[in-house]
Amino acid sequence: MLRYRTSSPHGFTLVELLVVIAIIGVLVALLLPAVQAAREAARRTQCSNNLKQLALAAHNFHDTHGTLPSSVRPSGLTTLPRIAGHTFLLPYFEQGNVFDKYDQSKNWGDPANRVYVQTKVKTFLCPSTPNPDRQDGIPEASPWQDNVCAVTDYSPTIGVDARLKSQNLVDQAGDGILTKNGRPRMADVTDGLSNTILYGESAGRPVVWRRGLKKIGTSVATNHVNAGGWCRPASDFSVDGSSYDGATLPGPCAINCTNGEDVGSSFPHPYYQTEGTAEAFAFHPAGANFSLGDGSVRLIAANISIRDFARLVTRAGGEVNGE
């Protein structure tokens, strides 16, 4: 009788299994940075598109009203209505129902407006910024609470701080395109719409962020930028610059060193008083996105000098812009 030898299937040895796992680990390590870079590129593109929509909305507003959407901010601690330029743009983002119900005879923080200013507007949010559900608070409230209004990662650059001129860090200090409490027009931009910033990133507010994506403080109630809410005129920001570690303002760093001065629990601020304390800041490694007066959007490198950056902010400084 013939007998056939049977053999059990050959399996992986422990060494072979470990080699396969090591190879898979190496491949994942090589692919992960590429995947993360691709995702960030997609987020940066969406961020650019948001700023494009903001600029187009401002142009449409100008075509309708003959002026640009400027924030209304009576000086000092006041019960008078404070209305952000972003609020006037709501009908151009399919948020006309929010705009129609918003009571402009009352301040943004009034209980009558609370339910409306808590509306999260996707166009105001950069997808690279952490926690899109964060909220801002009323600056003069004690204790300060971060549950009053939804936020924006984009705001007008309203001008260049005079302190930078006195320190010879910029050529000119002066107004940007969207000054507060005025009726700014496209014709006011004598430096050229394609050479002047309209809206820029100041992301992550009211949480304080500094260079290297370092979050400051464990409680936003005690460490926050006076800015953040899309309904707040204080979210408009002047260019002040900071030290390169983002800890002190003003200074020579223009972009991505900090998203603003930490006002802590003290208000009004000794220098800014009731105005906002934000700065140009983004969660994009290479720089930050800005929309210009002609509607175009550019990523401005984080290593730009504050002198060159300021030239892009002033609307009538007469400076010569390089590439």
C-alpha positions as protocol buffer text, in pm:
chain_id: "A"
residue {
  index: 1
  type: MET
  ca { x: 0 y: 0 z: 0 }
}
residue {
  index: 2
  type: LEU
  ca { x: 132 y: 339 z: -93 }
}
residue {
  index: 3
  type: ARG
  ca { x: 154 y: 590 z: 182 }
}
residue {
  index: 4
  type: TYR
  ca { x: 167 y: 965 z: 128 }
}
residue {
  index: 5
  type: ARG
  ca { x: 357 y: 1186 z: 359 }
}
residue {
  index: 6
  type: THR
  ca { x: 150 y: 1477 z: 482 }
}
residue {
  index: 7
  type: SER
  ca { x: 310 y: 1801 z: 596 }
}
residue {
  index: 8
  type: SER
  ca { x: 167 y: 2090 z: 791 }
}
residue {
  index: 9
  type: PRO
  ca { x: 156 y: 2434 z: 620 }
}
residue {
  index: 10
  type: HIS
  ca { x: 468 y: 2638 z: 667 }
}
residue {
  index: 11
  type: GLY
  ca { x: 399 y: 2947 z: 883 }
}
residue {
  index: 12
  type: PHE
  ca { x: 588 y: 3268 z: 947 }
}
residue {
  index: 13
  type: THR
  ca { x: 871 y: 3248 z: 1192 }
}
residue {
  index: 14
  type: LEU
  ca { x: 893 y: 3512 z: 1462 }
}
residue {
  index: 15
  type: VAL
  ca { x: 1188 y: 3673 z: 1288 }
}
residue {
  index: 16
  type: GLU
  ca { x: 999 y: 3697 z: 957 }
}
residue {
  index: 17
  type: LEU
  ca { x: 698 y: 3849 z: 1132 }
}
residue {
  index: 18
  type: LEU
  ca { x: 914 y: 4109 z: 1303 }
}
residue {
  index: 19
  type: VAL
  ca { x: 1079 y: 4199 z: 972 }
}
residue {
  index: 20
  type: VAL
  ca { x: 738 y: 4251 z: 807 }
}
residue {
  index: 21
  type: ILE
  ca { x: 621 y: 4468 z: 1096 }
}
residue {
  index: 22
  type: ALA
  ca { x: 941 y: 4674 z: 1077 }
}
residue {
  index: 23
  type: ILE
  ca { x: 898 y: 4726 z: 701 }
}
residue {
  index: 24
  type: ILE
  ca { x: 535 y: 4836 z: 750 }
}
residue {
  index: 25
  type: GLY
  ca { x: 648 y: 5076 z: 1024 }
}
residue {
  index: 26
  type: VAL
  ca { x: 910 y: 5231 z: 797 }
}
residue {
  index: 27
  type: LEU
  ca { x: 655 y: 5273 z: 516 }
}
residue {
  index: 28
  type: VAL
  ca { x: 405 y: 5439 z: 752 }
}
residue {
  index: 29
  type: ALA
  ca { x: 677 y: 5670 z: 884 }
}
residue {
  index: 30
  type: LEU
  ca { x: 761 y: 5770 z: 526 }
}
residue {
  index: 31
  type: LEU
  ca { x: 400 y: 5817 z: 417 }
}
residue {
  index: 32
  type: LEU
  ca { x: 262 y: 5996 z: 724 }
}
residue {
  index: 33
  type: PRO
  ca { x: 446 y: 6329 z: 670 }
}
residue {
  index: 34
  type: ALA
  ca { x: 339 y: 6329 z: 305 }
}
residue {
  index: 35
  type: VAL
  ca { x: -24 y: 6265 z: 404 }
}
residue {
  index: 36
  type: GLN
  ca { x: -10 y: 6539 z: 667 }
}
residue {
  index: 37
  type: ALA
  ca { x: 146 y: 6782 z: 419 }
}
residue {
  index: 38
  type: ALA
  ca { x: -126 y: 6703 z: 163 }
}
residue {
  index: 39
  type: ARG
  ca { x: -397 y: 6761 z: 422 }
}
residue {
  index: 40
  type: GLU
  ca { x: -244 y: 7092 z: 528 }
}
residue {
  index: 41
  type: ALA
  ca { x: -219 y: 7201 z: 164 }
}
residue {
  index: 42
  type: ALA
  ca { x: -590 y: 7127 z: 124 }
}
residue {
  index: 43
  type: ARG
  ca { x: -673 y: 7319 z: 441 }
}
residue {
  index: 44
  type: ARG
  ca { x: -459 y: 7614 z: 331 }
}
residue {
  index: 45
  type: THR
  ca { x: -642 y: 7619 z: -3 }
}
residue {
  index: 46
  type: GLN
  ca { x: -979 y: 7625 z: 175 }
}
residue {
  index: 47
  type: CYS
  ca { x: -850 y: 7904 z: 399 }
}
residue {
  index: 48
  type: SER
  ca { x: -749 y: 8100 z: 89 }
}
residue {
  index: 49
  type: ASN
  ca { x: -1095 y: 8046 z: -56 }
}
residue {
  index: 50
  type: ASN
  ca { x: -1256 y: 8178 z: 264 }
}
residue {
  index: 51
  type: LEU
  ca { x: -1053 y: 8499 z: 239 }
}
residue {
  index: 52
  type: LYS
  ca { x: -1148 y: 8525 z: -128 }
}
residue {
  index: 53
  type: GLN
  ca { x: -1515 y: 8506 z: -29 }
}
residue {
  index: 54
  type: LEU
  ca { x: -1460 y: 8778 z: 233 }
}
residue {
  index: 55
  type: ALA
  ca { x: -1300 y: 9008 z: -23 }
}
residue {
  index: 56
  type: LEU
  ca { x: -1575 y: 8946 z: -278 }
}
residue {
  index: 57
  type: ALA
  ca { x: -1840 y: 9015 z: -13 }
}
residue {
  index: 58
  type: ALA
  ca { x: -1669 y: 9345 z: 72 }
}
residue {
  index: 59
  type: HIS
  ca { x: -1668 y: 9438 z: -297 }
}
residue {
  index: 60
  type: ASN
  ca { x: -2037 y: 9353 z: -328 }
}
residue {
  index: 61
  type: PHE
  ca { x: -2109 y: 9559 z: -18 }
}
residue {
  index: 62
  type: HIS
  ca { x: -1917 y: 9850 z: -171 }
}
residue {
  index: 63
  type: ASP
  ca { x: -2112 y: 9818 z: -497 }
}
residue {
  index: 64
  type: THR
  ca { x: -2438 y: 9833 z: -300 }
}
residue {
  index: 65
  type: HIS
  ca { x: -2360 y: 10101 z: -42 }
}
residue {
  index: 66
  type: GLY
  ca { x: -2076 y: 10302 z: -195 }
}
residue {
  index: 67
  type: THR
  ca { x: -1855 y: 10233 z: 107 }
}
residue {
  index: 68
  type: LEU
  ca { x: -1674 y: 9936 z: 257 }
}
residue {
  index: 69
  type: PRO
  ca { x: -1803 y: 9746 z: 565 }
}
residue {
  index: 70
  type: SER
  ca { x: -1631 y: 9935 z: 845 }
}
residue {
  index: 71
  type: SER
  ca { x: -1676 y: 9848 z: 1213 }
}
residue {
  index: 72
  type: VAL
  ca { x: -1865 y: 10087 z: 1441 }
}
residue {
  index: 73
  type: ARG
  ca { x: -1688 y: 10126 z: 1775 }
}
residue {
  index: 74
  type: PRO
  ca { x: -1760 y: 10428 z: 2000 }
}
residue {
  index: 75
  type: SER
  ca { x: -1455 y: 10488 z: 2219 }
}
residue {
  index: 76
  type: GLY
  ca { x: -1414 y: 10371 z: 2575 }
}
residue {
  index: 77
  type: LEU
  ca { x: -1638 y: 10162 z: 2796 }
}
residue {
  index: 78
  type: THR
  ca { x: -1983 y: 10238 z: 2660 }
}
residue {
  index: 79
  type: THR
  ca { x: -2331 y: 10094 z: 2634 }
}
residue {
  index: 80
  type: LEU
  ca { x: -2366 y: 10234 z: 2284 }
}
residue {
  index: 81
  type: PRO
  ca { x: -2397 y: 9974 z: 2004 }
}
residue {
  index: 82
  type: ARG
  ca { x: -2068 y: 9823 z: 1889 }
}
residue {
  index: 83
  type: ILE
  ca { x: -2107 y: 9657 z: 1549 }
}
residue {
  index: 84
  type: ALA
  ca { x: -1834 y: 9470 z: 1359 }
}
residue {
  index: 85
  type: GLY
  ca { x: -1779 y: 9507 z: 988 }
}
residue {
  index: 86
  type: HIS
  ca { x: -1819 y: 9128 z: 961 }
}
residue {
  index: 87
  type: THR
  ca { x: -2178 y: 9165 z: 1083 }
}
residue {
  index: 88
  type: PHE
  ca { x: -2260 y: 9380 z: 779 }
}
residue {
  index: 89
  type: LEU
  ca { x: -2123 y: 9102 z: 554 }
}
residue {
  index: 90
  type: LEU
  ca { x: -2360 y: 8833 z: 682 }
}
residue {
  index: 91
  type: PRO
  ca { x: -2614 y: 8869 z: 396 }
}
residue {
  index: 92
  type: TYR
  ca { x: -2334 y: 8796 z: 149 }
}
residue {
  index: 93
  type: PHE
  ca { x: -2259 y: 8460 z: 315 }
}
residue {
  index: 94
  type: GLU
  ca { x: -2615 y: 8330 z: 306 }
}
residue {
  index: 95
  type: GLN
  ca { x: -2656 y: 8442 z: 668 }
}
residue {
  index: 96
  type: GLY
  ca { x: -2915 y: 8707 z: 588 }
}
residue {
  index: 97
  type: ASN
  ca { x: -3157 y: 8555 z: 838 }
}
residue {
  index: 98
  type: VAL
  ca { x: -2905 y: 8617 z: 1119 }
}
residue {
  index: 99
  type: PHE
  ca { x: -2843 y: 8973 z: 997 }
}
residue {
  index: 100
  type: ASP
  ca { x: -3216 y: 9049 z: 973 }
}
residue {
  index: 101
  type: LYS
  ca { x: -3276 y: 8939 z: 1332 }
}
residue {
  index: 102
  type: TYR
  ca { x: -2968 y: 9111 z: 1474 }
}
residue {
  index: 103
  type: ASP
  ca { x: -3074 y: 9429 z: 1659 }
}
residue {
  index: 104
  type: GLN
  ca { x: -2831 y: 9703 z: 1557 }
}
residue {
  index: 105
  type: SER
  ca { x: -2975 y: 9940 z: 1818 }
}
residue {
  index: 106
  type: LYS
  ca { x: -2819 y: 9718 z: 2087 }
}
residue {
  index: 107
  type: ASN
  ca { x: -2462 y: 9608 z: 2153 }
}
residue {
  index: 108
  type: TRP
  ca { x: -2342 y: 9271 z: 2021 }
}
residue {
  index: 109
  type: GLY
  ca { x: -2327 y: 9133 z: 2376 }
}
residue {
  index: 110
  type: ASP
  ca { x: -2682 y: 9236 z: 2465 }
}
residue {
  index: 111
  type: PRO
  ca { x: -2904 y: 8939 z: 2561 }
}
residue {
  index: 112
  type: ALA
  ca { x: -3127 y: 9024 z: 2264 }
}
residue {
  index: 113
  type: ASN
  ca { x: -2838 y: 8947 z: 2025 }
}
residue {
  index: 114
  type: ARG
  ca { x: -2674 y: 8655 z: 2207 }
}
residue {
  index: 115
  type: VAL
  ca { x: -2850 y: 8378 z: 2021 }
}
residue {
  index: 116
  type: TYR
  ca { x: -2752 y: 8529 z: 1685 }
}
residue {
  index: 117
  type: VAL
  ca { x: -2387 y: 8611 z: 1756 }
}
residue {
  index: 118
  type: GLN
  ca { x: -2331 y: 8250 z: 1864 }
}
residue {
  index: 119
  type: THR
  ca { x: -2390 y: 8141 z: 1503 }
}
residue {
  index: 120
  type: LYS
  ca { x: -2078 y: 7968 z: 1372 }
}
residue {
  index: 121
  type: VAL
  ca { x: -2006 y: 8102 z: 1021 }
}
residue {
  index: 122
  type: LYS
  ca { x: -1791 y: 7858 z: 826 }
}
residue {
  index: 123
  type: THR
  ca { x: -1648 y: 8130 z: 600 }
}
residue {
  index: 124
  type: PHE
  ca { x: -1496 y: 8300 z: 906 }
}
residue {
  index: 125
  type: LEU
  ca { x: -1302 y: 7989 z: 1014 }
}
residue {
  index: 126
  type: CYS
  ca { x: -968 y: 7858 z: 891 }
}
residue {
  index: 127
  type: PRO
  ca { x: -978 y: 7475 z: 878 }
}
residue {
  index: 128
  type: SER
  ca { x: -618 y: 7456 z: 1008 }
}
residue {
  index: 129
  type: THR
  ca { x: -712 y: 7626 z: 1335 }
}
residue {
  index: 130
  type: PRO
  ca { x: -785 y: 7405 z: 1640 }
}
residue {
  index: 131
  type: ASN
  ca { x: -1128 y: 7398 z: 1805 }
}
residue {
  index: 132
  type: PRO
  ca { x: -1364 y: 7577 z: 1565 }
}
residue {
  index: 133
  type: ASP
  ca { x: -1633 y: 7564 z: 1838 }
}
residue {
  index: 134
  type: ARG
  ca { x: -1443 y: 7796 z: 2074 }
}
residue {
  index: 135
  type: GLN
  ca { x: -1616 y: 8121 z: 2170 }
}
residue {
  index: 136
  type: ASP
  ca { x: -1525 y: 8472 z: 2280 }
}
residue {
  index: 137
  type: GLY
  ca { x: -1649 y: 8676 z: 2574 }
}
residue {
  index: 138
  type: ILE
  ca { x: -1745 y: 9027 z: 2680 }
}
residue {
  index: 139
  type: PRO
  ca { x: -1416 y: 9203 z: 2767 }
}
residue {
  index: 140
  type: GLU
  ca { x: -1549 y: 9413 z: 3054 }
}
residue {
  index: 141
  type: ALA
  ca { x: -1734 y: 9125 z: 3221 }
}
residue {
  index: 142
  type: SER
  ca { x: -1601 y: 9002 z: 3554 }
}
residue {
  index: 143
  type: PRO
  ca { x: -1547 y: 8715 z: 3566 }
}
residue {
  index: 144
  type: TRP
  ca { x: -1470 y: 8684 z: 3196 }
}
residue {
  index: 145
  type: GLN
  ca { x: -1646 y: 8393 z: 3024 }
}
residue {
  index: 146
  type: ASP
  ca { x: -1575 y: 8240 z: 2685 }
}
residue {
  index: 147
  type: ASN
  ca { x: -1931 y: 8146 z: 2595 }
}
residue {
  index: 148
  type: VAL
  ca { x: -2084 y: 8459 z: 2446 }
}
residue {
  index: 149
  type: CYS
  ca { x: -2014 y: 8466 z: 2072 }
}
residue {
  index: 150
  type: ALA
  ca { x: -1872 y: 8257 z: 1788 }
}
residue {
  index: 151
  type: VAL
  ca { x: -1529 y: 8346 z: 1652 }
}
residue {
  index: 152
  type: THR
  ca { x: -1350 y: 8448 z: 1335 }
}
residue {
  index: 153
  type: ASP
  ca { x: -997 y: 8363 z: 1222 }
}
residue {
  index: 154
  type: TYR
  ca { x: -999 y: 8654 z: 973 }
}
residue {
  index: 155
  type: SER
  ca { x: -1021 y: 9027 z: 1040 }
}
residue {
  index: 156
  type: PRO
  ca { x: -945 y: 9362 z: 878 }
}
residue {
  index: 157
  type: THR
  ca { x: -595 y: 9503 z: 921 }
}
residue {
  index: 158
  type: ILE
  ca { x: -698 y: 9853 z: 1022 }
}
residue {
  index: 159
  type: GLY
  ca { x: -356 y: 10017 z: 1027 }
}
residue {
  index: 160
  type: VAL
  ca { x: 5 y: 10028 z: 1146 }
}
residue {
  index: 161
  type: ASP
  ca { x: 86 y: 10121 z: 1506 }
}
residue {
  index: 162
  type: ALA
  ca { x: 269 y: 10452 z: 1549 }
}
residue {
  index: 163
  type: ARG
  ca { x: 508 y: 10289 z: 1798 }
}
residue {
  index: 164
  type: LEU
  ca { x: 670 y: 10101 z: 1510 }
}
residue {
  index: 165
  type: LYS
  ca { x: 744 y: 10427 z: 1330 }
}
residue {
  index: 166
  type: SER
  ca { x: 894 y: 10583 z: 1643 }
}
residue {
  index: 167
  type: GLN
  ca { x: 1123 y: 10278 z: 1674 }
}
residue {
  index: 168
  type: ASN
  ca { x: 1219 y: 10306 z: 1305 }
}
residue {
  index: 169
  type: LEU
  ca { x: 1084 y: 9958 z: 1232 }
}
residue {
  index: 170
  type: VAL
  ca { x: 851 y: 10080 z: 953 }
}
residue {
  index: 171
  type: ASP
  ca { x: 849 y: 10358 z: 694 }
}
residue {
  index: 172
  type: GLN
  ca { x: 500 y: 10483 z: 771 }
}
residue {
  index: 173
  type: ALA
  ca { x: 233 y: 10438 z: 1036 }
}
residue {
  index: 174
  type: GLY
  ca { x: -124 y: 10499 z: 935 }
}
residue {
  index: 175
  type: ASP
  ca { x: -463 y: 10367 z: 831 }
}
residue {
  index: 176
  type: GLY
  ca { x: -534 y: 10045 z: 651 }
}
residue {
  index: 177
  type: ILE
  ca { x: -825 y: 10000 z: 412 }
}
residue {
  index: 178
  type: LEU
  ca { x: -1095 y: 9923 z: 670 }
}
residue {
  index: 179
  type: THR
  ca { x: -1063 y: 10194 z: 932 }
}
residue {
  index: 180
  type: LYS
  ca { x: -1321 y: 10197 z: 1210 }
}
residue {
  index: 181
  type: ASN
  ca { x: -1602 y: 10448 z: 1249 }
}
residue {
  index: 182
  type: GLY
  ca { x: -1570 y: 10573 z: 895 }
}
residue {
  index: 183
  type: ARG
  ca { x: -1697 y: 10530 z: 544 }
}
residue {
  index: 184
  type: PRO
  ca { x: -1389 y: 10395 z: 366 }
}
residue {
  index: 185
  type: ARG
  ca { x: -1402 y: 10364 z: -11 }
}
residue {
  index: 186
  type: MET
  ca { x: -1194 y: 10186 z: -270 }
}
residue {
  index: 187
  type: ALA
  ca { x: -1086 y: 10526 z: -400 }
}
residue {
  index: 188
  type: ASP
  ca { x: -914 y: 10596 z: -66 }
}
residue {
  index: 189
  type: VAL
  ca { x: -654 y: 10329 z: -138 }
}
residue {
  index: 190
  type: THR
  ca { x: -401 y: 10539 z: -325 }
}
residue {
  index: 191
  type: ASP
  ca { x: -127 y: 10278 z: -278 }
}
residue {
  index: 192
  type: GLY
  ca { x: -325 y: 10051 z: -510 }
}
residue {
  index: 193
  type: LEU
  ca { x: -579 y: 9780 z: -428 }
}
residue {
  index: 194
  type: SER
  ca { x: -344 y: 9506 z: -547 }
}
residue {
  index: 195
  type: ASN
  ca { x: -75 y: 9632 z: -308 }
}
residue {
  index: 196
  type: THR
  ca { x: -285 y: 9671 z: 8 }
}
residue {
  index: 197
  type: ILE
  ca { x: -420 y: 9412 z: 251 }
}
residue {
  index: 198
  type: LEU
  ca { x: -794 y: 9403 z: 317 }
}
residue {
  index: 199
  type: TYR
  ca { x: -837 y: 9101 z: 547 }
}
residue {
  index: 200
  type: GLY
  ca { x: -579 y: 8881 z: 715 }
}
residue {
  index: 201
  type: GLU
  ca { x: -547 y: 8578 z: 938 }
}
residue {
  index: 202
  type: SER
  ca { x: -536 y: 8624 z: 1311 }
}
residue {
  index: 203
  type: ALA
  ca { x: -628 y: 8271 z: 1402 }
}
residue {
  index: 204
  type: GLY
  ca { x: -700 y: 8089 z: 1726 }
}
residue {
  index: 205
  type: ARG
  ca { x: -835 y: 8385 z: 1923 }
}
residue {
  index: 206
  type: PRO
  ca { x: -930 y: 8445 z: 2202 }
}
residue {
  index: 207
  type: VAL
  ca { x: -682 y: 8172 z: 2309 }
}
residue {
  index: 208
  type: VAL
  ca { x: -327 y: 8313 z: 2319 }
}
residue {
  index: 209
  type: TRP
  ca { x: -88 y: 8135 z: 2079 }
}
residue {
  index: 210
  type: ARG
  ca { x: 281 y: 8202 z: 2029 }
}
residue {
  index: 211
  type: ARG
  ca { x: 561 y: 8091 z: 1803 }
}
residue {
  index: 212
  type: GLY
  ca { x: 585 y: 7716 z: 1755 }
}
residue {
  index: 213
  type: LEU
  ca { x: 211 y: 7678 z: 1819 }
}
residue {
  index: 214
  type: LYS
  ca { x: 259 y: 7721 z: 2191 }
}
residue {
  index: 215
  type: LYS
  ca { x: -69 y: 7772 z: 2372 }
}
residue {
  index: 216
  type: ILE
  ca { x: -44 y: 8016 z: 2663 }
}
residue {
  index: 217
  type: GLY
  ca { x: -228 y: 7939 z: 2985 }
}
residue {
  index: 218
  type: THR
  ca { x: -458 y: 7660 z: 3093 }
}
residue {
  index: 219
  type: SER
  ca { x: -767 y: 7879 z: 3127 }
}
residue {
  index: 220
  type: VAL
  ca { x: -885 y: 8119 z: 2857 }
}
residue {
  index: 221
  type: ALA
  ca { x: -1058 y: 8317 z: 3133 }
}
residue {
  index: 222
  type: THR
  ca { x: -720 y: 8429 z: 3267 }
}
residue {
  index: 223
  type: ASN
  ca { x: -513 y: 8426 z: 2945 }
}
residue {
  index: 224
  type: HIS
  ca { x: -677 y: 8563 z: 2632 }
}
residue {
  index: 225
  type: VAL
  ca { x: -640 y: 8805 z: 2346 }
}
residue {
  index: 226
  type: ASN
  ca { x: -892 y: 9089 z: 2349 }
}
residue {
  index: 227
  type: ALA
  ca { x: -1040 y: 8977 z: 2018 }
}
residue {
  index: 228
  type: GLY
  ca { x: -1194 y: 8676 z: 1852 }
}
residue {
  index: 229
  type: GLY
  ca { x: -1569 y: 8718 z: 1814 }
}
residue {
  index: 230
  type: TRP
  ca { x: -1684 y: 8783 z: 1455 }
}
residue {
  index: 231
  type: CYS
  ca { x: -1940 y: 9027 z: 1596 }
}
residue {
  index: 232
  type: ARG
  ca { x: -1677 y: 9234 z: 1781 }
}
residue {
  index: 233
  type: PRO
  ca { x: -1513 y: 9548 z: 1636 }
}
residue {
  index: 234
  type: ALA
  ca { x: -1222 y: 9470 z: 1871 }
}
residue {
  index: 235
  type: SER
  ca { x: -1139 y: 9173 z: 1647 }
}
residue {
  index: 236
  type: ASP
  ca { x: -1013 y: 9420 z: 1384 }
}
residue {
  index: 237
  type: PHE
  ca { x: -639 y: 9447 z: 1439 }
}
residue {
  index: 238
  type: SER
  ca { x: -360 y: 9695 z: 1388 }
}
residue {
  index: 239
  type: VAL
  ca { x: -8 y: 9582 z: 1300 }
}
residue {
  index: 240
  type: ASP
  ca { x: 209 y: 9614 z: 1609 }
}
residue {
  index: 241
  type: GLY
  ca { x: 454 y: 9330 z: 1565 }
}
residue {
  index: 242
  type: SER
  ca { x: 613 y: 9144 z: 1854 }
}
residue {
  index: 243
  type: SER
  ca { x: 938 y: 9000 z: 1978 }
}
residue {
  index: 244
  type: TYR
  ca { x: 1038 y: 8683 z: 1793 }
}
residue {
  index: 245
  type: ASP
  ca { x: 919 y: 8466 z: 2081 }
}
residue {
  index: 246
  type: GLY
  ca { x: 583 y: 8646 z: 2073 }
}
residue {
  index: 247
  type: ALA
  ca { x: 604 y: 8745 z: 2439 }
}
residue {
  index: 248
  type: THR
  ca { x: 624 y: 9125 z: 2409 }
}
residue {
  index: 249
  type: LEU
  ca { x: 460 y: 9385 z: 2182 }
}
residue {
  index: 250
  type: PRO
  ca { x: 548 y: 9586 z: 1977 }
}
residue {
  index: 251
  type: GLY
  ca { x: 842 y: 9432 z: 1797 }
}
residue {
  index: 252
  type: PRO
  ca { x: 1009 y: 9332 z: 1470 }
}
residue {
  index: 253
  type: CYS
  ca { x: 820 y: 9005 z: 1404 }
}
residue {
  index: 254
  type: ALA
  ca { x: 524 y: 9060 z: 1172 }
}
residue {
  index: 255
  type: ILE
  ca { x: 363 y: 8719 z: 1122 }
}
residue {
  index: 256
  type: ASN
  ca { x: 316 y: 8398 z: 1322 }
}
residue {
  index: 257
  type: CYS
  ca { x: 503 y: 8497 z: 1638 }
}
residue {
  index: 258
  type: THR
  ca { x: 182 y: 8557 z: 1834 }
}
residue {
  index: 259
  type: ASN
  ca { x: -188 y: 8604 z: 1762 }
}
residue {
  index: 260
  type: GLY
  ca { x: -204 y: 8892 z: 2006 }
}
residue {
  index: 261
  type: GLU
  ca { x: -119 y: 9043 z: 2341 }
}
residue {
  index: 262
  type: ASP
  ca { x: -243 y: 8857 z: 2645 }
}
residue {
  index: 263
  type: VAL
  ca { x: -469 y: 9096 z: 2838 }
}
residue {
  index: 264
  type: GLY
  ca { x: -503 y: 8850 z: 3125 }
}
residue {
  index: 265
  type: SER
  ca { x: -774 y: 8945 z: 3368 }
}
residue {
  index: 266
  type: SER
  ca { x: -710 y: 9321 z: 3347 }
}
residue {
  index: 267
  type: PHE
  ca { x: -933 y: 9544 z: 3134 }
}
residue {
  index: 268
  type: PRO
  ca { x: -911 y: 9807 z: 2989 }
}
residue {
  index: 269
  type: HIS
  ca { x: -556 y: 9745 z: 2864 }
}
residue {
  index: 270
  type: PRO
  ca { x: -295 y: 10011 z: 2961 }
}
residue {
  index: 271
  type: TYR
  ca { x: -209 y: 10084 z: 2596 }
}
residue {
  index: 272
  type: TYR
  ca { x: -489 y: 9945 z: 2378 }
}
residue {
  index: 273
  type: GLN
  ca { x: -757 y: 10048 z: 2626 }
}
residue {
  index: 274
  type: THR
  ca { x: -1082 y: 9893 z: 2491 }
}
residue {
  index: 275
  type: GLU
  ca { x: -942 y: 9819 z: 2144 }
}
residue {
  index: 276
  type: GLY
  ca { x: -837 y: 9473 z: 2029 }
}
residue {
  index: 277
  type: THR
  ca { x: -491 y: 9330 z: 2089 }
}
residue {
  index: 278
  type: ALA
  ca { x: -467 y: 9080 z: 1800 }
}
residue {
  index: 279
  type: GLU
  ca { x: -181 y: 9026 z: 1554 }
}
residue {
  index: 280
  type: ALA
  ca { x: -128 y: 8845 z: 1222 }
}
residue {
  index: 281
  type: PHE
  ca { x: -105 y: 8472 z: 1294 }
}
residue {
  index: 282
  type: ALA
  ca { x: -191 y: 8146 z: 1121 }
}
residue {
  index: 283
  type: PHE
  ca { x: -154 y: 7772 z: 1174 }
}
residue {
  index: 284
  type: HIS
  ca { x: 13 y: 7731 z: 833 }
}
residue {
  index: 285
  type: PRO
  ca { x: 386 y: 7657 z: 871 }
}
residue {
  index: 286
  type: ALA
  ca { x: 498 y: 7874 z: 580 }
}
residue {
  index: 287
  type: GLY
  ca { x: 310 y: 8192 z: 667 }
}
residue {
  index: 288
  type: ALA
  ca { x: -41 y: 8337 z: 670 }
}
residue {
  index: 289
  type: ASN
  ca { x: -307 y: 8408 z: 408 }
}
residue {
  index: 290
  type: PHE
  ca { x: -423 y: 8761 z: 329 }
}
residue {
  index: 291
  type: SER
  ca { x: -680 y: 8899 z: 86 }
}
residue {
  index: 292
  type: LEU
  ca { x: -585 y: 9220 z: -92 }
}
residue {
  index: 293
  type: GLY
  ca { x: -806 y: 9506 z: -194 }
}
residue {
  index: 294
  type: ASP
  ca { x: -842 y: 9381 z: -550 }
}
residue {
  index: 295
  type: GLY
  ca { x: -986 y: 9051 z: -426 }
}
residue {
  index: 296
  type: SER
  ca { x: -674 y: 8839 z: -478 }
}
residue {
  index: 297
  type: VAL
  ca { x: -534 y: 8622 z: -196 }
}
residue {
  index: 298
  type: ARG
  ca { x: -168 y: 8566 z: -114 }
}
residue {
  index: 299
  type: LEU
  ca { x: 22 y: 8354 z: 133 }
}
residue {
  index: 300
  type: ILE
  ca { x: 272 y: 8593 z: 290 }
}
residue {
  index: 301
  type: ALA
  ca { x: 585 y: 8423 z: 424 }
}
residue {
  index: 302
  type: ALA
  ca { x: 634 y: 8416 z: 800 }
}
residue {
  index: 303
  type: ASN
  ca { x: 985 y: 8561 z: 763 }
}
residue {
  index: 304
  type: ILE
  ca { x: 871 y: 8885 z: 594 }
}
residue {
  index: 305
  type: SER
  ca { x: 1019 y: 9192 z: 761 }
}
residue {
  index: 306
  type: ILE
  ca { x: 776 y: 9409 z: 950 }
}
residue {
  index: 307
  type: ARG
  ca { x: 882 y: 9702 z: 731 }
}
residue {
  index: 308
  type: ASP
  ca { x: 771 y: 9523 z: 415 }
}
residue {
  index: 309
  type: PHE
  ca { x: 456 y: 9394 z: 583 }
}
residue {
  index: 310
  type: ALA
  ca { x: 358 y: 9741 z: 701 }
}
residue {
  index: 311
  type: ARG
  ca { x: 393 y: 9866 z: 342 }
}
residue {
  index: 312
  type: LEU
  ca { x: 121 y: 9620 z: 248 }
}
residue {
  index: 313
  type: VAL
  ca { x: -110 y: 9742 z: 524 }
}
residue {
  index: 314
  type: THR
  ca { x: -114 y: 10121 z: 492 }
}
residue {
  index: 315
  type: ARG
  ca { x: -352 y: 10237 z: 222 }
}
residue {
  index: 316
  type: ALA
  ca { x: -192 y: 10571 z: 144 }
}
residue {
  index: 317
  type: GLY
  ca { x: 165 y: 10551 z: 270 }
}
residue {
  index: 318
  type: GLY
  ca { x: 324 y: 10600 z: -71 }
}
residue {
  index: 319
  type: GLU
  ca { x: 576 y: 10322 z: -5 }
}
residue {
  index: 320
  type: VAL
  ca { x: 731 y: 10111 z: -277 }
}
residue {
  index: 321
  type: ASN
  ca { x: 648 y: 9740 z: -237 }
}
residue {
  index: 322
  type: GLY
  ca { x: 893 y: 9471 z: -335 }
}
residue {
  index: 323
  type: GLU
  ca { x: 802 y: 9117 z: -432 }
}
